[in-house]
Amino acid sequence: MRNALREFADSARLAQAVTLMSIGLAFSTHAVRAVIGWPGLLAALATLIVLAGLSLVARWRAVEWYGILPLTILVFVGWCGASVIWSTRPTATLLGLGYLIAFGVLGVYVALMRDTIQIVRAFGDVFRLLLAVSLALEVLSGILLDLPIAFLGIEGDIATLGPIQGLFGSRNVVGFVALIALITFIIESRTRSVTRGRAVASIALASIVLVLSGSPTTWIALGTTLVALAALYGLRRVPAEQRWRVQLALLGGAVAVLVAAWLLRIRIIELLDARAEFDVRLDVWREVSRYLASNPLQGWGWVGRWPDSPPYVWIERAVGRDLGSALSAYIDAYFQVGVIGVLLFASLLGVALVRSWLLASNRRSVVYLWPALVLVAIAVTSFAESFALLEGGWMLLVVCAVKAARDMSWRDALASTR
């Protein structure tokens, strides 16, 4: 019995299955809650944590434990944990922290157990299923039945070309998932890790869902990601000794574009027909700023997804919407864990992006483009959504940050100079 358990825990199939189930659960939490509620979701999450723990213990000697986590992750999560001291809702803070750590642990497991190409394949397989089911449900709701599927949040607007919500309950979430899926499918195609027919069908599926989502945030993130992709392909063709000059030029260009985008933000919003969404976010951020005035340094205490309690319900009532977040990962981090927290979150995202960008521009394999492009998409989307702090978005950020840190770690650099 003991040998059978050890063999099961040490098997590559278990590692693959836990990886797929972890990604699947992280990106389908809305549907899981709608079907079996919070108890079912937490039970599934706890089961995956146990299976991941068994797998890690069985493969203990095969895992390189030195420098597992980037310090940026540890410090940010540690600060969120410390916020229980001043939180107005200490119980909600402890629950939110446990939820954050749980998905973070699964992200670390995926990054440790699978190499980058296996991670890309795992995300690709999950996204293919989730997007296909989402599109099928939208067709069922909007064309075959002509009725909304209320418990999933599907409004059935596909006959009028969207916006659609799929399994994710929101057009912005389904748009974000479709964008990450599109990046993943393109990398799969370039690395020839799937057949040409599957790659073409997958890219078409992600593109259709992205268009039907009608998410202005996703369009901005898509444009930025395409520019980043073009820049990386250009960088990879520049001689190594001249690459740093091009990197500096790109950095200067990126700063200039950001300044121009800020100055032309009203015109950009009008072109994207996003005035309504921007006005909602502006209202939310104004309300958030009112409550931040009393404790800007440390925030109100980490809770993750907003609970039904003050001051979160006060903001929702003032805006007239059920929000669940501040509709910006940066502002959400600022609201919950203050100036220090948002700086730590920005450092986590920024350091991971810089590491992955350097790896993508210097390593020969195309697969290194995936973490860099995904992090670009997360960084841009985080201005208008809080995905990066919640469930699948947080797990994806942890996976990319851990992979980038293990491939380009300052600890290893210091060790090699001794």
Secondary structure as the mmCIF struct_conf table of DSSP 4:
data_model
#
loop_
_struct_conf.conf_type_id
_struct_conf.id
_struct_conf.beg_label_comp_id
_struct_conf.beg_label_asym_id
_struct_conf.beg_label_seq_id
_struct_conf.end_label_comp_id
_struct_conf.end_label_asym_id
_struct_conf.end_label_seq_id
HELX_RH_AL_P HELX_RH_AL_P1 ARG A 2 ASP A 10
HELX_RH_AL_P HELX_RH_AL_P2 ALA A 12 ALA A 26
TURN_TY1_P TURN_TY1_P1 PHE A 27 PHE A 27
HELX_RH_AL_P HELX_RH_AL_P3 THR A 29 ALA A 58
TURN_TY1_P TURN_TY1_P2 ARG A 59 ARG A 59
HELX_RH_3T_P HELX_RH_3T_P1 TRP A 60 ALA A 62
BEND BEND1 VAL A 63 VAL A 63
TURN_TY1_P TURN_TY1_P3 TYR A 66 GLY A 67
BEND BEND2 LEU A 69 LEU A 69
HELX_RH_AL_P HELX_RH_AL_P4 LEU A 71 ALA A 82
HELX_RH_3T_P HELX_RH_3T_P2 SER A 83 ILE A 85
TURN_TY1_P TURN_TY1_P4 TRP A 86 TRP A 86
BEND BEND3 THR A 88 THR A 88
HELX_RH_AL_P HELX_RH_AL_P5 PRO A 90 MET A 113
BEND BEND4 ARG A 114 ARG A 114
HELX_RH_AL_P HELX_RH_AL_P6 THR A 116 VAL A 139
HELX_RH_PI_P HELX_RH_PI_P1 LEU A 140 LEU A 144
BEND BEND5 LEU A 145 LEU A 145
BEND BEND6 LEU A 147 LEU A 147
STRN STRN1 ILE A 149 ILE A 149
HELX_RH_3T_P HELX_RH_3T_P3 ALA A 150 LEU A 152
TURN_TY1_P TURN_TY1_P5 GLY A 153 GLY A 153
STRN STRN2 ILE A 154 ILE A 154
HELX_RH_3T_P HELX_RH_3T_P4 ILE A 158 THR A 160
TURN_TY1_P TURN_TY1_P6 LEU A 161 LEU A 161
HELX_RH_3T_P HELX_RH_3T_P5 GLY A 166 PHE A 168
TURN_TY1_P TURN_TY1_P7 GLY A 169 GLY A 169
BEND BEND7 SER A 170 SER A 170
HELX_RH_AL_P HELX_RH_AL_P7 ARG A 171 THR A 191
TURN_TY1_P TURN_TY1_P8 ARG A 192 ARG A 192
BEND BEND8 VAL A 194 VAL A 194
HELX_RH_AL_P HELX_RH_AL_P8 ARG A 196 SER A 213
TURN_TY1_P TURN_TY1_P9 GLY A 214 GLY A 214
HELX_RH_AL_P HELX_RH_AL_P9 PRO A 216 LEU A 235
TURN_TY1_P TURN_TY1_P10 ARG A 236 ARG A 237
BEND BEND9 VAL A 238 VAL A 238
HELX_RH_3T_P HELX_RH_3T_P6 ALA A 240 GLN A 242
HELX_RH_AL_P HELX_RH_AL_P10 ARG A 243 LEU A 263
TURN_TY1_P TURN_TY1_P11 LEU A 264 LEU A 264
HELX_RH_AL_P HELX_RH_AL_P11 ARG A 265 LEU A 271
TURN_TY1_P TURN_TY1_P12 LEU A 272 ASP A 273
HELX_RH_AL_P HELX_RH_AL_P12 ARG A 275 LEU A 292
TURN_TY1_P TURN_TY1_P13 ALA A 293 SER A 294
TURN_TY1_P TURN_TY1_P14 PRO A 296 GLN A 298
BEND BEND10 TRP A 300 TRP A 300
BEND BEND11 GLY A 304 ARG A 305
HELX_LH_PP_P HELX_LH_PP_P1 TRP A 306 PRO A 307
BEND BEND12 ASP A 308 SER A 309
TURN_TY1_P TURN_TY1_P15 PRO A 310 PRO A 311
HELX_RH_AL_P HELX_RH_AL_P13 TYR A 312 VAL A 319
TURN_TY1_P TURN_TY1_P16 GLY A 320 GLY A 320
BEND BEND13 ARG A 321 ARG A 321
BEND BEND14 GLY A 324 SER A 325
BEND BEND15 LEU A 327 SER A 328
HELX_RH_AL_P HELX_RH_AL_P14 ALA A 329 ASN A 362
BEND BEND16 ARG A 364 ARG A 364
HELX_RH_3T_P HELX_RH_3T_P7 VAL A 366 TYR A 368
HELX_RH_AL_P HELX_RH_AL_P15 LEU A 369 THR A 381
TURN_TY1_P TURN_TY1_P17 SER A 382 ALA A 384
HELX_RH_3T_P HELX_RH_3T_P8 PHE A 387 LEU A 389
BEND BEND17 LEU A 390 LEU A 390
HELX_RH_AL_P HELX_RH_AL_P16 GLU A 391 ASP A 407
BEND BEND18 MET A 408 MET A 408
HELX_RH_AL_P HELX_RH_AL_P17 TRP A 410 SER A 416
TURN_TY1_P TURN_TY1_P18 THR A 417 THR A 417
#
